[in-house]
Amino acid sequence: MQRKAAIYKVRNCRWYTMKIVLRIGGSILGAPPSSKIVREYKRVISTLVSEGNSVGVVVGGGRSARRYIKSAKSLKLSHSQQDTVAIAVSRLNASIVSMAFGVGDKVPLSVGEAVAVLSKKKVMVMGGLKPGITTDTVATLLANRWKADLFIKGSDQEGIYTSDPRKDKNSVKLDKITYAQLVKIIGTKHTPGIHSIVDPVAAGMLARSKTKLIVFNGKKPENVTDAVHGRKIGTLVVSR
């Protein structure tokens, strides 16, 4: 009887593995990426992989990208050119993280390439793709194409709030919301270097695909494990 109970418990805790898209904000990685943070994420992702999961990682450019955008803007470069500069920074970050994770020194330059890598390896790291879309949207495109089970984002906030908590002391963290509510909070406009908890374009795409999203404090990499294992963490965003 004890042996049967043990088997039943294992089956109920680990009844399937997942395809996970992990978005790590540039503000979390640091400028340049923090070796401590990268090592901690490597440890967490290694644990997820040992459980049978696959993880597609998308990283941003953070403060470094925004500094370059500011310079490009002062030189009167177009929005497209400003985005191109930010993409280069995000890809540099992705290269460093990919090498540190032991995945390789080349990062995918398209969603198709990313999915191809994930068909052979359990972990893939990439940065931006093209002007006009943020790395949130890149991660969303990957999630849709790869048919990911879960989209998780490590942000510089504990989750999604009713308003920007850095500007509004009365802002309240939300444990669970719908995509419709999320869009009302963040708006719908994209600009180069946008620093929104979730990119508006990505939010709309995730809503249409009904992909489950969890936004949490990325400065604590262990939160990734909690999110994947279904523990209450950050903010859960669902279609309805």
N, C-alpha and C positions, 0 to 999 in steps of 0.2 A: 504493500500500500504506500509506503514512504517513497519508493522508487517511482511509482506512477505519479504521485503528487509532484515530485521534483520535475519529471518530464513535462507534466501539464503546465507547471510554472514557467519553464523555459520556453515552451511553445507560445505561451501567452505574452511573454515579454519580448520575444524576438521572432515574430511570425512572418516578417518579410523584411527585405532590405530596400533601400531607397536610392533614387537619383536625386542628389541635392545640389542646388545652385547656391553658392555662398558668395555674397557681395561684401567685400571689405572696403570700407570707405578710406580714401586717402588720408583723411584726418586721423584715422586710427593707426595706419601704418607709420605715419610720421614723414618728415621731409628732411633728409632721405629716410627710407624705411628703418624703423627701430629693430635692431637685431633681437632684442628681448621679445618684442611682440611677434616677430616672424617665427622665432623658435617655439613660442607658446602655441601659435596657430598650427605649426607643423605637428606638434605633439597631439593636439586635439584632432586634427584631420587624420593622423595616423591611426588613432583609436577608432574613428568612424570607419575607416577603410578596413581595419582588422575585424570589424563587425559585418563586413560584406557590402558596405555602402560605397557609392561612387560620388565624387565631389568635383563639381566644376566651379573654380574660383575666379571671380572677376574683381580686379582691384582698380581703384581710382588714382588720380594724381594729387588730390588734396591741396594743401596750401601752396605747394610748389607750382602746381598747374595754374592756380589762381594768380600767382605772382607773374608767371609768364604771360597769362592772358592780360593782366594789367599793363605789362610792357607792350604787348602787341596792340592793345587798344590805344595806348598813348602814341603809337606809331601810325595810328589810323588804319590799321589792318581790318579787313572785313570780319564779320562774325564767323564765317567759314574758316578764315585763316586763324582766328583766335582759337577756334575749336581744334584745328589741326595741331597747333602748338600744345594744347592740353592733352591731346591723344598721345603725342610723342612722350610726354611725361608719364602718363599712365602705363604705357608700354614698357618704359624703363623700369618702373616699379614692378610690373608683372615679371620682367626678366629676372630681377633680383630675387623675387619671391619664388619663382619657378625653379631657379637654380638651388636656392636654399632648401626647397622641398624635395630636391632630387629628381625633378620631372624632366629637366633639360634646360638649355639656354635659349631656345627659340619659343616664342609665344605665337599662338594662332592669330592670323590676321583677318579671319572671317568666322562666322558662326559655323559654317560647314566644316572648316578645319578643326574647330574646337570639338565638334561632335565626333569627328573622325578620330581625334586623339582619345576621347573618352570611350570609344569603342575598343581601344587597345589597352588603355591605362585606367587606373582607378581615380587618378587626380589630374587635373588640367588647370593651368593658370593663364589668364589673358587680361588685356587692358582694353582701351578704347578701340573703336572701329572706324567711324567716319564722322565728318562734321554734321552737326544738327541733332546728334543723339548723345546722351550721357552714358556713363558706364552702368547706371541703373537700367537703362534701356537695353544695353548690350546684354546684361545679365538676363533680362526678360526675354529677349530674342533667343538666347541660349536655352532658357527654361522651356519655351514653347517648342523649339525645334527638337530638343532632346527629350521632350515629354517628361520633364522633371516632376518629381512627387512633391517637392518642397522648395520654396525660395526663402532664404534667410539672409538678413542684412545686419551686419555689425555697424552701428552708427555711433556718433559721439554723444548720443542721448540715451536715456533708459528705455525709450520707446517712442511712441507717437503721442503728442500732446494736443490739447484743444487749440493751442496757439504756440508760438515760438517761446519756450521757457527761458531763453536767454534774454528776451525782451519783455516778457509778461510774467510777473511774479505770481499772478493768479492762475497761470496755466495749469491744467490738470492732466496727468498721464492717463491714457485710455488703455484698458486691458484688452478690449476686443472691439473692433469696429468693422463696418462694411467698406468696400471700395468707394461707394457713393459718398460716404461720410469723409473718407480720406481726401477725395478730390475737392470737397468743399473747404477743407482745411488748407491744402497746399496750393490750390489754384490750378491753372491749366497751361501756363506760359513757360516756354523754355528760353533761357538765355545762356550764353557761354559762361562757364564757371558757376552755374547755378548751385547754390548750397541749400538744397531742400532735403528734408528727412527722407522723402522718396520723390524721384523725378516725376512730374505730372504725366509725361508721355508714357512712362513705364507703368504708372498706376492704372491708366486707362487700358493698356494692353493686358495687364494682369487681371483686371476686372473681366475683360472679355474671355480670357482663357480659363477663368475661375481657379487660378493657381493660388494655393494657400501661401500667405506671406507672414513672416514673423520678423519684426524689427526689434532689436535689443541693443544693449550697451556693448559695443565691440571692443572696448578697452579691457574687457574681461573675456578672453577667448573661451574660457570654460562655459560661457553662456551658450556657445554653439552646441555643445553636448546636451545641455538642458533643453534647448529648442528642438533638437532632433529627436530626443527621447520623450517629447510630449510634456515636459514639465512646464509649469507656469512661469513664463519669462517674457519681459518686454511687452509688445503689443501684437496681437494676432489680428490679421486682416483677412476677411473672407468675402465671398461674392454677395452673400445676403444673410 
